């Protein structure tokens, strides 16, 4: 009877050893995490009533990190727009310089100017189509739409391409000053959306983004600040640039026989391109200033992130040297527990006979 009692006690002891082994393994897992991260494994249990402070700080970190992520993306968008505006300005400047050196009498230089203007148009349209994963950046709130219609492609809204609309506004060969002035007036009306002909208006055939008057794209950069992306492809600066380039592309100045009419056409094209370049410079400057403002916001949020991380460490941090010491002790206990469990597992009723 005594031997049976001893056997039962040995089984209970083995069970207790397995439970202790499991507990030690769980503690080792927690302390290992503390050694690795420098943070309490179960902070809210350890902090007690101060756990509310830790939760509040964690929430602030999440919000701040969200702003840092979105602001980094916004900065890349502003940079892309700024770069595209600068590229448009460079393209227009090259054509404008060539327009000022073109002989008013026409000839081969005027032909080269017309070809250069046509190439520049495609480059401006391409630069206006700057985009990222969020969509087209110069289409306003219609970010899923390429803002400017390809020059020779039909716009399904009007059944005309921009090239066709310009040809219709010019209205055939220009022979004298009266023809030139009428064409200039029609082009100004079309690019200003005041033409009586629906197809000739810029926002109907040339432009596909959010129309004038729609609120611009706005991004919240902090709890108290927002920034708008106001550079859209329907801005007056881009309209003027495209109008001037379209005039030189659609009409070779050498094809205008009257010198005064030819001079008036070239003068208006230069004026339109010049106004466009001036407006693009303003847009580029505004975008750069917004990037600088955003950089200040990001710097403040990065400083705040460091402060909040320090606050988390004050509440949830552990002494990693102490944690490493505890880990060694627990591992030694676990080794001993395994050894005892192994010895108990090898005992049987026969050991007591």
C-alpha positions in Angstrom: 0.0 0.0 0.0 2.9 2.3 0.8 4.5 1.6 -2.6 1.3 2.5 -4.4 1.0 5.8 -2.5 4.6 6.6 -3.5 3.9 5.9 -7.1 0.9 8.3 -7.2 2.9 11.0 -5.5 5.6 10.6 -8.1 3.1 11.1 -10.9 1.7 14.2 -9.3 5.2 15.6 -8.9 5.9 14.9 -12.6 2.7 16.8 -13.5 3.7 19.7 -11.3 7.1 19.8 -13.0 5.6 20.0 -16.4 3.4 22.9 -15.3 6.4 24.7 -13.9 8.3 24.0 -17.1 5.5 25.5 -19.1 5.3 28.6 -16.9 9.1 29.1 -17.1 9.0 28.8 -20.9 6.2 31.5 -21.0 8.3 33.8 -18.7 11.4 33.2 -20.9 9.4 34.2 -24.0 8.3 37.5 -22.3 11.7 38.3 -21.0 13.3 37.5 -24.4 10.9 40.0 -25.9 12.0 42.6 -23.4 15.7 42.0 -24.1 15.1 42.3 -27.8 12.7 45.4 -27.8 13.7 47.2 -24.6 10.0 47.4 -23.8 7.8 45.6 -21.2 6.3 42.4 -22.6 3.0 43.1 -20.8 3.1 46.9 -20.3 -0.6 47.5 -19.4 -0.5 44.8 -16.7 2.7 46.2 -15.3 1.7 49.9 -15.4 -1.6 49.6 -13.7 -3.5 52.9 -13.6 -0.8 54.5 -15.7 -1.6 52.3 -18.6 -4.1 55.0 -19.8 -1.2 57.3 -20.3 0.6 54.7 -22.3 -2.4 54.1 -24.5 -2.9 57.9 -25.1 0.8 58.2 -26.2 0.5 55.2 -28.5 -2.5 56.8 -30.2 -0.6 60.1 -30.6 2.3 58.1 -32.2 -0.1 56.4 -34.6 -1.5 59.8 -35.7 1.9 61.4 -36.0 3.3 58.5 -38.0 0.3 58.6 -40.3 0.9 62.3 -41.0 4.6 61.6 -41.6 3.8 58.9 -44.1 1.2 61.0 -46.0 3.3 64.1 -45.9 6.3 62.3 -47.4 4.0 61.2 -50.3 2.6 64.8 -50.6 6.1 66.2 -50.8 6.9 63.9 -53.7 3.8 65.0 -55.4 4.6 68.7 -55.0 8.1 68.0 -56.3 6.8 66.2 -59.3 4.4 69.1 -60.1 7.2 71.6 -59.5 9.5 69.7 -61.8 6.9 69.5 -64.6 6.1 73.2 -64.4 9.8 73.9 -64.7 10.1 71.6 -67.7 7.1 73.3 -69.4 8.7 76.7 -68.8 12.0 75.5 -70.3 10.2 74.2 -73.4 8.3 77.4 -73.9 11.4 79.5 -73.3 13.2 77.7 -76.1 10.4 78.4 -78.6 10.0 82.0 -77.4 13.7 82.7 -78.0 13.4 81.1 -81.5 10.4 83.2 -82.2 12.3 86.4 -81.4 15.1 85.5 -83.7 12.8 84.4 -86.6 12.9 86.7 -89.6 9.5 88.5 -89.9 9.8 88.1 -93.6 9.2 84.3 -93.1 11.4 81.7 -94.9 13.1 78.7 -93.6 13.5 80.0 -90.0 9.8 80.4 -89.8 9.3 76.8 -90.9 11.7 75.6 -88.2 9.8 77.7 -85.7 6.5 76.1 -86.6 8.0 72.6 -86.3 9.6 73.5 -82.9 6.2 74.8 -81.6 4.5 71.6 -82.6 7.1 69.5 -80.8 6.9 71.8 -77.7 3.1 71.3 -77.6 3.5 67.6 -77.3 6.1 68.1 -74.5 3.8 70.4 -72.6 0.9 68.0 -72.9 3.2 65.2 -71.7 4.5 67.1 -68.7 0.9 68.1 -67.7 0.2 64.4 -67.4 2.5 64.0 -64.4 1.1 61.3 -62.1 1.7 58.9 -59.3 -0.1 56.0 -57.6 -2.9 58.4 -56.7 -3.6 59.5 -60.2 -2.9 62.6 -62.4 -1.6 65.4 -60.3 -2.7 68.3 -62.5 -6.3 67.3 -63.1 -7.6 68.7 -59.8 -10.2 66.4 -58.1 -10.6 64.4 -61.3 -7.3 62.7 -60.7 -8.3 59.6 -62.7 -8.3 61.6 -65.9 -5.3 62.8 -68.1 -5.8 66.6 -67.8 -4.9 67.6 -71.4 -6.3 66.0 -74.5 -3.7 64.6 -76.9 -3.3 67.3 -79.7 -4.4 65.1 -82.6 -6.9 62.8 -80.7 -10.6 63.4 -80.9 -12.2 64.4 -77.6 -15.4 62.3 -77.3 -17.3 65.1 -75.6 -17.0 67.4 -78.7 -16.0 65.1 -81.5 -13.0 67.4 -82.2 -9.4 67.2 -81.4 -7.5 70.3 -80.1 -5.8 70.6 -83.4 -9.1 70.6 -85.3 -10.6 73.2 -82.9 -7.6 75.5 -83.4 -7.9 75.2 -87.2 -11.6 76.1 -86.9 -10.9 79.1 -84.8 -8.2 80.3 -87.2 -10.7 79.8 -90.0 -8.5 79.2 -93.0 -5.6 81.1 -94.6 -4.6 84.4 -93.1 -4.0 87.0 -95.7 -4.2 90.4 -94.0 -4.3 92.1 -90.6 -8.1 91.8 -90.4 -7.9 88.0 -90.8 -5.2 87.8 -88.2 -7.0 89.9 -85.7 -10.2 87.9 -86.1 -8.3 84.6 -85.6 -6.5 86.1 -82.5 -9.8 87.2 -81.0 -11.4 83.7 -81.7 -8.4 82.0 -80.1 -8.5 84.2 -77.0 -12.2 83.5 -76.6 -11.8 79.7 -77.1 -8.8 79.4 -74.7 -10.7 81.7 -72.2 -13.9 79.5 -72.4 -15.9 82.5 -73.7 -16.4 81.3 -77.3 -20.0 81.0 -78.5 -19.0 77.7 -80.1 -19.0 74.8 -77.5 -16.3 72.8 -79.3 -13.9 75.7 -79.3 -13.8 76.3 -75.6 -10.7 75.1 -73.7 -12.4 73.1 -71.0 -14.6 71.3 -73.5 -12.1 70.0 -76.1 -8.6 70.7 -74.7 -9.0 69.9 -71.0 -10.4 66.9 -69.2 -9.7 67.6 -65.5 -11.8 69.2 -62.9 -13.3 72.4 -64.3 -12.6 76.0 -63.1 -14.5 76.8 -59.9 -14.2 73.3 -58.5 -12.3 73.2 -55.1 -8.6 72.3 -55.6 -7.0 69.2 -54.2 -6.5 69.7 -50.5 -4.4 67.6 -48.1 -4.4 67.7 -44.3 -0.7 67.8 -43.2 -1.3 68.1 -39.5 -4.0 68.4 -36.9 -4.3 72.2 -37.6 -2.9 72.6 -41.2 -3.9 71.9 -44.8 -2.2 72.5 -48.1 -3.8 72.8 -51.5 -2.5 71.8 -54.9 -3.6 74.7 -57.1 -1.4 74.0 -60.1 -3.9 72.5 -62.6 -3.6 72.1 -66.4 -6.4 74.6 -66.9 -4.5 77.4 -65.2 -4.3 80.6 -67.3 -0.5 80.2 -67.5 -0.8 76.9 -69.3 -3.7 78.1 -71.5 -1.6 81.1 -72.6 1.5 78.9 -73.3 -0.6 76.3 -75.3 -2.3 79.1 -77.2 0.9 80.7 -78.2 2.5 77.4 -79.3 -0.7 76.4 -81.1 -0.6 79.7 -83.1 2.9 79.0 -84.3 2.3 75.3 -84.9 -1.0 75.7 -86.8 0.2 78.6 -89.0 3.7 78.9 -90.5 4.4 82.6 -90.3 5.9 82.4 -93.8 2.5 81.5 -95.2 1.1 84.9 -94.2 1.8 87.1 -97.3 1.2 90.5 -95.7 4.1 91.7 -93.6 2.0 93.6 -91.1 -0.3 90.7 -90.6 2.6 88.3 -90.2 4.2 90.7 -87.6 0.9 90.9 -85.7 0.6 87.1 -85.7 4.1 86.6 -84.4 3.8 89.4 -81.9 0.6 87.9 -80.4 2.1 84.4 -80.3 5.2 85.7 -78.5 3.0 87.7 -76.1 0.9 84.6 -75.3 4.0 82.4 -74.7 5.6 85.1 -72.6 2.5 85.5 -70.4 2.4 81.7 -70.0 6.0 81.6 -69.0 5.5 84.3 -66.4 2.5 82.5 -65.0 4.4 79.2 -64.9 7.1 80.9 -62.9 4.6 82.0 -60.4 3.0 78.5 -60.2 6.4 77.0 -59.8 7.3 79.4 -57.0 4.0 78.9 -55.2 4.6 75.1 -55.3 8.1 75.5 -54.0 6.9 77.6 -51.1 4.3 75.0 -50.2 7.1 72.4 -50.3 9.1 74.5 -47.9 6.1 74.9 -45.6 5.5 71.1 -45.7 9.2 70.5 -44.9 8.8 72.6 -41.8 5.7 70.6 -40.8 7.6 67.3 -41.4 10.5 68.5 -39.3 8.2 69.3 -36.4 6.5 66.0 -36.7 9.8 64.1 -36.7 10.8 66.0 -33.5 7.5 65.1 -32.0 8.0 61.4 -33.0 11.3 61.4 -31.0 9.6 63.0 -28.0 6.8 60.5 -28.0 9.2 57.6 -28.4 11.1 58.9 -25.3 7.8 59.1 -23.4 6.9 55.5 -24.4 10.3 54.4 -23.1 9.8 56.2 -19.8 6.5 54.3 -19.3 7.1 51.0 -21.0 10.9 50.7 -21.1 12.9 48.1 -19.2 16.5 47.9 -18.1 17.8 45.5 -20.7 20.8 44.5 -18.5 18.4 43.5 -15.8 16.2 41.8 -18.3 19.2 39.8 -19.7 20.1 38.8 -16.1 16.5 37.6 -15.5 16.6 35.7 -18.7 19.7 33.8 -17.7 18.2 32.9 -14.4 15.0 31.7 -16.0 17.0 29.6 -18.5 18.9 28.0 -15.7 15.7 27.2 -13.8 14.2 25.8 -17.0 17.3 23.6 -17.5 16.9 22.3 -13.9 13.2 21.7 -14.4 13.9 19.7 -17.6 16.4 17.6 -15.7 14.1 16.9 -12.9 11.2 16.1 -15.3 13.4 13.7 -17.2 14.5 11.9 -14.0 10.8 11.6 -12.8 9.8 10.3 -16.2 12.2 7.4 -15.8 10.8 6.3 -12.4 8.3 3.5 -12.1 6.7 1.2 -9.5 9.7 -1.2 -9.9 12.1 1.4 -8.4 10.4 0.8 -5.0 10.3 -2.9 -5.0 
